[in-house]
Amino acid sequence: MTPLPRATDKDVVRAIEGSGFVLSHLRGRHHYLKKPGGGRLISVPVHGNRDLPTGTLRSIIRQAEITTDTLTQALYS
């Protein structure tokens, strides 16, 4: 398993969108992304371009049903 990268909230939103998700809506400081054609709604907290905590990032990866490698590749491409 690849270690989790340190990433800002906005970078994670961009990477998740690159994995096929689209922005569904915003509510306060959270961006909600959904995969076209159904699927789960993923919530990403966006608080001033700060790095996401490791546990939060792991939860987002689990909800999106992607691998750490996929997220890392999307972050750095």
Helices and strands as residue ranges (DSSP letters): H 9-18, E 22-27, E 30-34, E 41-45, H 54-64, H 68-75
